[in-house]
């Protein structure tokens, strides 16, 4: 039981941590903006397989790792502001994780639903420090998205990025299903060959009975 929980915790931390690190690169370095297009794939891939209690924790893991990686310098300059932002981002991503988890189980995984769920939460997130604080848009430029020149433009850009992440997951699911289908067909073909190889060389028992043998006499 403990080993299973430890494996789940390691998997959750790996998915949330890898997404957070990729988001950090996309957010801090403007020339790496394209990383955001697939940064949340591990996080979104893991969410539907969790239960209602685990999904908010996965979102909080992502938020915490991101804040420590991208904004650790603020802790020494303005510790209270850092703690406030950390708590707010944990709350936002906890709600996001719970919402996507429940909606995915009821409606299936849908990139459009993910974007619609993120839109109001992204508004709250951007409210922490203006449009430049949007988690999915680089703060040192991000000309391709921040060029909309307004908060709504930034939120729309974030929603489109989330849709791109969702589409990557749908593509991965499609490829996975095709591979599984091919492997199952291959196993079925091998199974038929094995059955013939094993059955044909065997002489049926009824073939060894003489054709003119009479049935036993019942007393």
N, C-alpha and C positions, 0 to 999 in steps of 0.2 A: 504494500500500500504506500509506504513512504517512498519507495523507489519510483512508483508511478507518479506521485505528486512531484517529486524532484524532476522527473523527466518533463512533466507538463510545465513546471516553472522555468526550466531551462529553455524549452521551446518558446514559451511566451516571451521570455527576456530576449531571446535571439531575434524573434520577429519584431518586437517593439523596438529593440535597440538598433537593429539594422535600419529600420525605417527612420528612426530618429537621427542616426548619423548621416544618412543620405539627405534628409531634410536640412540638416545643419549645413552641409556642403552647398546645397542649392540656395539656401537662405543667405548665407554669409558671402559666398562668391558669386557675383552676378553672372560671370561667364559660364557657370555650371548650372544655369537655370533649368536646363533640360533634364537634370537628374530628378527634379520634382515630378516629372511625368511618370516615373515608375518608383518613386521613393516609398510610397505607401503600400506597394504591392504585398510585401510580407505581412504587414499589419492587417490589411483588408482580407488577405487570404486566410489568416488565422481566426479572425473574428467569428465567422459563422459556426465554427466547430466548438465554440465555448458555450458554457451555460450562462444564465442571466447574471449570476454573481461574478463570474470570471471576466466577462466582457468589459465592464467598466475598469477593472484593474489593469487590463491590457492597455486601454487608452491612457490611464494614469502612468503606466510604465513608459509609454512613448513620450508623454509630456515631460516627465521628470528627466529622462535621459536627454531629451532635446534641450531643455532649459539649462542643464548642467553643462552640456557640450557647447551650446551657442552663446550663453549669457552668463557664464560663471564669473566673468570680470565684474559684473554688477554687484555681486555678493559683497565684495570688499568696499565698493563705493557707496552703494545704497542698499544695505541689507534688507530693510523693511520693504522697499519697493520690489526687490527680488522675490522675497517670500510671498508678497501679495500676488505678483504675476505667476509664480509657481503654483499657488493655490488655485488661482483663476483658470490657468491653462489645464491643470489637473481636472478641475470640475468640468470644463468644456469638453475635453477629450474623453472623460469618463462617460458623460452623457452621449457623446458621439458613438463611442464603442457600444454602449447599451442599445441605442436606437438602431444602429446598423445590424447588430446581432439579432434583435427581435424581428426586425423587418425582413431580414434575409431568410429567417426560418419560416415566416408566414407568406412572403411574396416571392421568395427566390432572390438570388443575387442580381441586383440591377444597378448599373452605373448611374442612371438618371436619378434613382431614388437616393443614392449616396450623395450626389451633388445637391439635391433639394434639401436633404437633412443638414448638410454642411452650411448652407447659405445663412440661416439665422445664427448658427453657432459661430460662423466666421465673422458675422457682424459684431458679436460680442467680443471675439478675439481681437479684431481690429480696433475695437474701442479701448483696448488697454493702452494703445500708444499711437493711434492714427493708422492710416492705410499702410504706412511703411512697416508696421508691426505684424502685418499679415504673415502667418506662418509659412505659407506656400509660395510667397513672392519674395525675391531677394531684396534685402534692405539697402544694398549698395548700388542700386540702379534698377535692375529688372525692367529695362526699357520696354521689352516686348509686352509686358502686362501692365505695369504701372503707367504706361503711356495713355491709358484710358483717362487719366487725370482726375479720378474721383474714387470715392470709397466703393461705390457700386461697381465701378469698373474692376477694381481689385477683387471684390468678392466674386464677380462673374469669372474673372480669371482663375481664382481659386477653385470655383465649382468646375470649370472646364478641366483643370488639372486633375481633380478628383475623378472626373469621368474618364479621363485618359488612363488613370490607374485602374479603374474598374474594367475598362476595355482590355487592358493587358491581362487581367485575371480571367476574363471570359475567353480570351484567346488561349491562355494556358489550359483552362478547363477543356476547351475543344480539342486541343492537341492531346491532352491526357486521355480523353474518351476515345479518340481515334487509336491511340497506341494500345489502350486496354482492349478495344475491340479486335485489333489485329492479333494481339497476343492470345485472346480467347479463341479466335478462329484457328490460330496455329496450334494451340493445345488440343482443340477438338480434332484437327487433322492428324496430329500425332497419336491421339488416343485411338482413333479408328485403325491406324496402322498397327498399333500395338495389339489391339484386340484381334485383328486378323492374323498377326504373326503368332499369337499365342493359341488361338482356337483351331486354326486350320490344320496344324500338324497333329492335333490330338484325334485319335480314332474314336468315334462315338461308341459308347458301351453297347448300344443296341446292334451295332454292325457286327459284333463278335458272336452274336447268338445265331446258331444254325437256323437256316430258314425253315427246315422240315421238323424242327423240334416241337413236340406236342406240349401242351400246357400241363402242368403238374396235376396229378390225380388227387382230388380232395377226399379225404376219409371222413 
